[in-house]
Amino acid sequence: MLTKSAAKTFFLGGTALCSIAFVLLTMDTLAQFPDRSNQENMTPAVVRGNHIWTKNNCMGCHTLMGEGAYYAPELTKVMDRRSPEWIAEFLKDPERMYPGRRKMVKYDMFDPAEVGAEEAKKNVDDIVAFFTWVGEIDLNGFPAEPDLAQAPRAQAVDVAPSSNLAKAPVYFSTVCIGCHSVGGQGGQVGPALDGVASRLDAEFMRKWISDPQSVKADTTMPDLGLEGDDLEAILDYLATLKE
Amino acid sequence: MQYKSQKIAWYFFAACMGLFGLQLIYGFILGFDRMGYDVLHDWIPFNTARATHTNLLVVWMLTGFMGAAYYIIPQESGRELWSTRLAWIQYYSLLLVGVVAVVGYHFNIWEGRKFLEIPRPLDYLVVVNVLAFLLNLFMTIWKGKNKSTTAMVLFFGLLMAALLYLPGMYTFDNIVHDSYFRWWVVHLWVEGVWELIMGAILSFLLIKLTGVDREIIEKWLYIIVGFTFLSGILGTGHHYYYTGAPGYWLMVGGIFSALEPLAFLGMALYAIAMARRGGRNHPNKLALMWTIGCAVMSFVGAGFLGFAHTLPQVNIWTHGTLVTAMHGHMAFWGAYAMLILAMITYVLPEMTGRKLFKGWVPEWAFWLSNIGMIAMTGAFAVMGVAQVYMERKSGMDFLEVQESLEVHAFGLVLAASLFTLGIVLFIRNFCAYGRPNDEVLEA
């Protein structure tokens, strides 16, 4: 039968062997990191974005590379789904984009009204640079494409120059398109807007976009505070979408 | 209890009870957030509550290990603690660091790296604190009459835990790099050296409660901690599948972490076998129940449920979902929370001379907390698996999926209430024992 000293040898020997193997694998892994993470693309903006990410404990709700708290969306491939303009609009005041739904902390550093347009833009640019860089890291295939999917996932839109969407104002083709689609391009959260001008009159659309909750209290359509030229440009564009 | 200085352990355990209670309150905040009642969002957003919940867990467990060590090491070494004064200083400074860190989280002061949120200046204090703790233990063992295997394994475990805290104090601009070394702390703690501490405390409890020969118990202790390291060290690879590390980690991590349940199974079989073999009919049956419960629940939570999502072909879907929370809750409960509660249940009658281990309060504390935890794990499993199939496999929108899971979060909160009731009873029993006294010292 096994003696105590043999058991001790097994423990010490096994531990030593595994530790050595672990250290060797670590050395090889560290040598591969610069290449696998495209370290040459880690610009100062990426590093600043990373600091925004960690300093505010974003992984206390979100996940990135699958690591975090599962309370808010996985963001590794967020730049495939969202445009920088959408992100800027969203971060200005997250609750406004998702009225009545799960909340995200509003960080003043992204709000032009709090820190000035220049500073807010710089911070958004940094976090976007960080996400863009993260999206390119070789993660051995994570996150996997949904294999039971029936509907295509939301994707940032690559506008074909000939499409109806090409004539849209920038705000529409970057922000609105996160939820709505035109000509089959765009999100599926809100209704498709093809032919919307034949169904709704201009006054209604103006009221709806300016203050959706006054029309329908529990709608998920965000009140993004659109006014002035931006609003007019969007209304002019929507008026062209006839059947 | 044989030595006056062992009494310090009681104060560590009392702190454990307080911190554990607070951890549960934050758990409820998280549970209500998931149900859609995030009414505290403006003051305690989810990331604050989450960091507080997990850090309180780590702090109360470390406090519990320290209390256990302050009791076990003098007993095993056959002498008073080297310096009671140093132990007191260490006690108050540890609590101070813990409280300051947790308060800071409410003001956006943290490092934002999961489980290691404590800001850098406090990290240094933790290091000094743990050095003082280890010095005290080392001198006690060094000057003691005996150097038992149990004491050595416990000391080695605590020393390694301290050393492995250091890689987590490095931060890198490259998150791939940062994440790699973060797991050196988190994984090599809970699936490595903490199991060493666990093995040592278990063997101390089994020696005391079953009366089986020390040589036999300690021999098996070596075998089990041997398996722990054999599987656990390279098993770190299961955190490296999809976080930027090379592809060979899928193979290495997969194979070795598939062996990890064996160490936990060994631990469970060992505890059960020793209890059966034991001739001594120790009156504190409840302490033995917690001890065996710990070994069994750690196999189910850490071993079995860990294995459920450790293989890379499964993990590609479950990585970063609530499946992790399912495994995490029962693993920590079984392996470490129950261990510390077992130690407390054993130690209190020894320290106070009162025998309050019979009756409905302590017994229902055991059953309600365990049933509650099993139910919570079930609720997390439902949420996790549903999330995997809806979000990851079918590509549904994240928020839509989460909103459809709110009803299960309600189930989770119900189960957590049952669990909390058990813990409240445990704490009530703890208070009923009162403080330790010198009259019970064995000659």
Boltz contact constraints between the chains, C-beta under 6 A:
constraints:
  - contact:
      token1: [A, 4]
      token2: [B, 219]
      max_distance: 6.0
  - contact:
      token1: [A, 7]
      token2: [B, 219]
      max_distance: 6.0
  - contact:
      token1: [A, 7]
      token2: [B, 222]
      max_distance: 6.0
  - contact:
      token1: [A, 7]
      token2: [B, 223]
      max_distance: 6.0
  - contact:
      token1: [A, 8]
      token2: [B, 222]
      max_distance: 6.0
  - contact:
      token1: [A, 10]
      token2: [B, 226]
      max_distance: 6.0
  - contact:
      token1: [A, 11]
      token2: [B, 222]
      max_distance: 6.0
  - contact:
      token1: [A, 11]
      token2: [B, 225]
      max_distance: 6.0
  - contact:
      token1: [A, 11]
      token2: [B, 226]
      max_distance: 6.0
  - contact:
      token1: [A, 14]
      token2: [B, 226]
      max_distance: 6.0
  - contact:
      token1: [A, 14]
      token2: [B, 230]
      max_distance: 6.0
  - contact:
      token1: [A, 15]
      token2: [B, 229]
      max_distance: 6.0
  - contact:
      token1: [A, 18]
      token2: [B, 229]
      max_distance: 6.0
  - contact:
      token1: [A, 18]
      token2: [B, 230]
      max_distance: 6.0
  - contact:
      token1: [A, 18]
      token2: [B, 233]
      max_distance: 6.0
  - contact:
      token1: [A, 18]
      token2: [B, 234]
      max_distance: 6.0
  - contact:
      token1: [A, 19]
      token2: [B, 233]
      max_distance: 6.0
  - contact:
      token1: [A, 22]
      token2: [B, 233]
      max_distance: 6.0
  - contact:
      token1: [A, 22]
      token2: [B, 234]
      max_distance: 6.0
  - contact:
      token1: [A, 29]
      token2: [B, 245]
      max_distance: 6.0
  - contact:
      token1: [A, 29]
      token2: [B, 246]
      max_distance: 6.0
  - contact:
      token1: [A, 32]
      token2: [B, 246]
      max_distance: 6.0
  - contact:
      token1: [A, 33]
      token2: [B, 176]
      max_distance: 6.0
  - contact:
      token1: [A, 33]
      token2: [B, 177]
      max_distance: 6.0
  - contact:
      token1: [A, 36]
      token2: [B, 244]
      max_distance: 6.0
  - contact:
      token1: [A, 37]
      token2: [B, 174]
      max_distance: 6.0
  - contact:
      token1: [A, 37]
      token2: [B, 176]
      max_distance: 6.0
  - contact:
      token1: [A, 37]
      token2: [B, 244]
      max_distance: 6.0
  - contact:
      token1: [A, 47]
      token2: [B, 173]
      max_distance: 6.0
  - contact:
      token1: [A, 54]
      token2: [B, 112]
      max_distance: 6.0
  - contact:
      token1: [A, 55]
      token2: [B, 112]
      max_distance: 6.0
  - contact:
      token1: [A, 57]
      token2: [B, 47]
      max_distance: 6.0
  - contact:
      token1: [A, 57]
      token2: [B, 110]
      max_distance: 6.0
  - contact:
      token1: [A, 57]
      token2: [B, 112]
      max_distance: 6.0
  - contact:
      token1: [A, 59]
      token2: [B, 114]
      max_distance: 6.0
  - contact:
      token1: [A, 60]
      token2: [B, 47]
      max_distance: 6.0
  - contact:
      token1: [A, 60]
      token2: [B, 50]
      max_distance: 6.0
  - contact:
      token1: [A, 60]
      token2: [B, 51]
      max_distance: 6.0
  - contact:
      token1: [A, 61]
      token2: [B, 46]
      max_distance: 6.0
  - contact:
      token1: [A, 61]
      token2: [B, 47]
      max_distance: 6.0
  - contact:
      token1: [A, 63]
      token2: [B, 320]
      max_distance: 6.0
  - contact:
      token1: [A, 65]
      token2: [B, 243]
      max_distance: 6.0
  - contact:
      token1: [A, 66]
      token2: [B, 242]
      max_distance: 6.0
  - contact:
      token1: [A, 66]
      token2: [B, 319]
      max_distance: 6.0
  - contact:
      token1: [A, 66]
      token2: [B, 320]
      max_distance: 6.0
  - contact:
      token1: [A, 69]
      token2: [B, 50]
      max_distance: 6.0
  - contact:
      token1: [A, 70]
      token2: [B, 321]
      max_distance: 6.0
  - contact:
      token1: [A, 70]
      token2: [B, 322]
      max_distance: 6.0
  - contact:
      token1: [A, 71]
      token2: [B, 46]
      max_distance: 6.0
  - contact:
      token1: [A, 73]
      token2: [B, 398]
      max_distance: 6.0
  - contact:
      token1: [A, 74]
      token2: [B, 320]
      max_distance: 6.0
  - contact:
      token1: [A, 101]
      token2: [B, 399]
      max_distance: 6.0
  - contact:
      token1: [A, 103]
      token2: [B, 38]
      max_distance: 6.0
  - contact:
      token1: [A, 103]
      token2: [B, 41]
      max_distance: 6.0
  - contact:
      token1: [A, 105]
      token2: [B, 45]
      max_distance: 6.0
  - contact:
      token1: [A, 137]
      token2: [B, 244]
      max_distance: 6.0
  - contact:
      token1: [A, 139]
      token2: [B, 242]
      max_distance: 6.0
  - contact:
      token1: [A, 140]
      token2: [B, 242]
      max_distance: 6.0
  - contact:
      token1: [A, 140]
      token2: [B, 247]
      max_distance: 6.0
  - contact:
      token1: [A, 142]
      token2: [B, 242]
      max_distance: 6.0
  - contact:
      token1: [A, 144]
      token2: [B, 316]
      max_distance: 6.0
  - contact:
      token1: [A, 146]
      token2: [B, 393]
      max_distance: 6.0
  - contact:
      token1: [A, 146]
      token2: [B, 394]
      max_distance: 6.0
  - contact:
      token1: [A, 146]
      token2: [B, 395]
      max_distance: 6.0
  - contact:
      token1: [A, 147]
      token2: [B, 393]
      max_distance: 6.0
  - contact:
      token1: [A, 148]
      token2: [B, 393]
      max_distance: 6.0
  - contact:
      token1: [A, 148]
      token2: [B, 394]
      max_distance: 6.0
  - contact:
      token1: [A, 149]
      token2: [B, 394]
      max_distance: 6.0
  - contact:
      token1: [A, 149]
      token2: [B, 395]
      max_distance: 6.0
  - contact:
      token1: [A, 153]
      token2: [B, 395]
      max_distance: 6.0
